[in-house]
Amino acid sequence: MDILLNNPFINLTEIFNPIAMQLFIVAMVALVIIGTVVDIIHKKNVQYFFNNAKKAKLSATKELGSGERIAVIAKTVVHDIATTSELGAGKRRVAHVLGMYGTIIFWISSAVLVFCYNSSTSGDSSTWSFLWHLGAIMTCLGGFWFWLFLRVDVSAEAHPWYRIIKADLFVLALLACSTFGLAWSFTQSFGLVGLSYLFLVLFIASNLILFGGVYWSKFAHMFYKPGAAIQKNLAEADGSRDNLPPPADAPEQFGLGIKREQPKHY
């Protein structure tokens, strides 16, 4: 248990100035912002959403008040985004929730440890250190579970788990950050200095790839998907339905149909 209370960033101050560590985190945030903005400009995703919302508003059957819009947005955040309900009940949802909350905890605790507990005189950092390790472990559990067993191209299309394409950059870099971060902390705790330096270099490199590769990975999708979910639910509430026809219940009378078996025909 004590190994999970180790704050690896304290010993890092023997190599790097605490200000340099803080500037590194600021630089990673800047890379995310720059990469997302470039992605928005190049792919025109935001422009598409705005144009689609304007077009759909013309076919709305109900004018939503401010209170109704807030209620729809709040419900979307709590139900659809916070619990990834779009994935339904099952393994994929559990894996995504583990990875999502593990990553959030890992990133927040990393920033807190670097900015607030970067020396031996900064106070007791055991709580945040535990959260840092817990977040990394959750990310690894959810991420490797998804990567090895639950990806569509692996579970449904019979591709090997080690097949890598450009779209996999985000999840692989994220897993590398968590894995090398844990390895760095554990080897540091056991006094394996050489290995700890190796894993530190790999940890830094994986962070550079993760945050510097926003434009080439699916990192920016984390920002697009919540917006798309909110727009979808607002469109259903005002009756515009994104210019799509209402769902038909008639097919249900013909039996289970594709629900007879687990979907494996993508």
N, C-alpha and C positions, 0 to 999 in steps of 0.2 A: 504493500500500500504506500510506503514511504516514497517509492520510486515515482509515483504519480503526483507527489507533492513537490518534486524537484522543479525549480525554475531555471531552465537552461540559459535564459537570457542574462542572468547575473554573471555567470562565468564568461559570457561572451564579451563583457566589458573589458576583459583583459586583452582582447584583440582589437575591438572596435570602440570608438568613443560612443557613449549613449546617444549623443546628438546625431551621429552618423546612422545609427540604427533607426532612430525616429525619422530621419530624412528618407531612409530606404522605404519605410511604410508610406510616407507621404508620396514618394515617387511612384509606388505601386498603385495608389489611389489615382494619381494623375494619369497613369497609363490606362487604367480602366476607363476614366472619363474620356480621354483622347480617343482610345480605340472604339468606344461606343459611339461617340460623335461621328467619327469617320465612317463607321458602319452604317449609321443612320443616313448620312449624306450619300453614301455609295448605293445602298440598297433601297433607300427611300421608303423604309417601313413605316415611319411615323406619318409621312405624307399620305401614304396609302390608308392608314387608319383614320386620319382626319377626313380625307375625301370620302371614304366609305361611310363614316358617321354622318356626314352632311347629306349624302345620297339617301341613306336609310331614313334620316329624319323626315324626308319628304313623304314617306309612306307610313309614318307613325300614326297610330289610331288613338293615342293618348298622350297628353302633355304631362310630363312628370314634374312635380313640384320639387323644391329643394330638399324637403324632408324625405320624399320618396327616393330621390337620387342618392342621398346619403345612406339611406337604409339599404338600398341595393348594393352600393359600393362596400358598405360595412359587412354585409352578408357574404359578398364575394370574397373579401379579404379573409374573413374568419373561416368560411366553409371551403371555398374553392382553392384559394392560394395557400392558406396556412396548413391545410390537411391534404393538399393535392387530390381532392375528391374526384377529379376528372379521370383518374386512373382506376376508380372503383375499388372495391375491397379485394385485397389479395397481396401477393408477394411484391409486385412492382411498386405498389403504393408504400408498403413498409420500407422497402429499400430506398425509395426516393425520400421519404420522411427522415430516415436515419441519416442519409447523406446531406440533405438540406439543412436540418437543424445542427448536425455535427459540424458542418462547414461554418455556419453562422457563429456557433459557440467558439470554434477554433479561431476564426478571424477576430472576433471581438476580444477574446481573452489574450490573443497575441498582441493586439494594440494596447491593452491595459497593462500587460507585463512590460512591454517595451517603454511605454510612456510613464508609468507610475511605479514600477518595481524593477528598476534597472541597476540597483546597487544593493549591497548588504545592509545599508542603513535606511532603506526605503520602507521597512516594515514587513509584516508577515504576508507573504504572497501565496501561501499554501492553497487557499480557496481558488484563486485564479489559475494557479498552476494545475490543480486538479481538473478544472474546467478545460484548460488547454489540452491536456492529455485525453480527457473524456471526449471532447469535440473531435480530435484527430482519430480516436478509436472508432467513434460512430461513423465518421466519414469513410474510413477504411471498410468497416463492416457493410455499410450500405453500398458503397462504390464497387467493391470487389464482388459482392453478391450480384449486383446489376451487371457488371462487366463480364463475369464468367458464366452466368446462368440465365439472365433475364432479358438481355438485349434481343430485339426482334430478329436481327440478322443471324443470331446464334441459336435462339430457341425455336424460331419458326422457319428460317431459311437455310439452316444447316451449314452456315459458315463457321469456321473454327474460331475459338475465342481470341486467338492471337492475331487475327486479321485486323489490320489497322488502316483507317482512312483519315482524311483531314478532319472530318467532323468529330473524330474521337479525341482531338487535341485537348479539349476542355476537361473531360472526365479523367483522361490519363494524367494530365498535369496536376489536376486536383488531388488524385490519388497519390501521385509522386510527392507532392508537398506534405501530405499527412503522413505517409509512410516514412519518408526521409526525416521528417521532423521528429517522429517518435523514435526512430533509430538513433538520431543525434542525441536526444535526451537520455535514452536508456544507456547508450555506450558512455555518455558523459558521467552518468550516475555510477557505473561500474568501473570508472577510472580507465577506460580504454581510450586513451588520448588520441592515438593515431586514427582509429576508426571514427571517433567522434568528429575529428576535423574533416574526414572524408565525407561523412554524412551531412555535415554542416555545409560543405561546398555543394553537395547535391541538393540540399534543402534550398539554398539560395538560388541555384540554377533553375530548379523547378518552379520557384516563385516568379522568377524572371520570365520563364516560358508561359506560365499561367496568366500573369497579369499583362505581360507584353504581347501576348498572342491573342488578345481580345478580338481583333479584326478578323483573324483567320479561324477562330473557334466559335463555339456556341455560347460563350460567356455572356454576350449581349442578350441572348434569349431570356436570361433571368429577368431582364427588365421589360422585354416585350410581352412575355406570356401573361403577367399580371394585368397589363393594360388591355390585352386582347380579351381576357376573361371578364374584366369589368365592362368593356364595350359590348360584349356578347350578352351579358345579363341585363344591361340597360336597354339593349335593343329588344330583348324579349319582354321587358317590363312595359315599354311604350308601344309594343305591337308591331314595330317595324321589322323585327326578326332578321336584320341585315339583308332584307329583300329576298329571303328564302320562304318557301311555302311552309305552312304549319305542319307539325308531325302527323302522320296518318296512323290510326290505331287499327285499321282494317286488316293488315297482314297478321295480326296476332291471332285471328280466328282460324288461321291455317296451321296452327301448331307451333312447336318450338323453333322450327327452322334451323338457322345457324347456331342457335343456343344449345343444340343437342351435344355439341362437342366443344372442346377448347379451341379458340381460333388459332389456326396454324396455316392459313392459306393467303398470306399477304402477297 
